[in-house]
Structures are given as C-alpha cells and as structure tokens.
Amino acid sequence: MKEAYVRNRTAHFDEVVRACRKNDVPLVQARIEQAPGDVLRAWLRRAQAA
C-alpha cells in the first residue's frame, strides 16, 4: 500500500510541476512545517526572477 501511495504522490506532483511550467507559473515546493511568510517570500523571489 505504501508503494502505491508513493507512486501516486509522485505522479501527482509531477503533473503539478508540468502544469505550472506549461502555464509559466513559478513553483516553490514547501513543507507543511514551513512558515507561510517564508514560502510566500520564496515564491515572490522566484516570480520576480522569471
């Protein structure tokens, strides 16, 4: 069951990455433990660099 979960999770995030690239949306991967402000700042930096 764990293997199927990991496979599905990987496929899902791969699709998210493809969709963001296709639509020129900057993508920053984050962990739930990260402060939202830190994630937003990283995303804004990435968006400005694009």
C-alpha positions in Angstrom: 0.0 0.0 0.0 2.8 2.4 0.8 4.4 1.8 -2.6 1.1 2.7 -4.3 0.8 5.9 -2.2 4.3 7.0 -3.1 3.8 6.2 -6.8 0.5 8.2 -6.8 2.0 11.1 -4.9 5.0 11.3 -7.2 2.7 11.2 -10.3 0.5 13.9 -8.8 3.4 16.3 -8.0 5.0 15.6 -11.4 1.7 16.7 -13.1 1.6 19.8 -10.9 5.1 20.7 -12.0 4.2 20.1 -15.7 1.1 22.3 -15.4 3.0 25.1 -13.7 5.7 25.1 -16.4 3.2 24.9 -19.2 1.4 28.0 -17.8 4.5 29.9 -16.7 3.6 29.7 -13.1 6.5 29.9 -10.7 6.6 26.9 -8.4 8.1 26.7 -5.0 7.9 23.4 -3.2 7.3 23.7 0.6 6.8 21.6 3.6 3.9 22.0 5.9 6.3 22.9 8.8 7.5 26.0 6.9 6.2 29.4 7.9 3.7 30.7 5.3 5.6 34.0 5.1 8.8 32.3 4.3 7.2 30.3 1.5 5.5 33.3 0.1 8.8 35.3 0.0 10.5 32.4 -1.8 7.6 32.3 -4.3 7.8 36.0 -4.9 11.6 35.9 -5.4 11.1 33.1 -8.0 8.3 35.0 -9.7 10.5 38.2 -10.0 13.4 36.1 -11.4 11.1 34.6 -14.1 
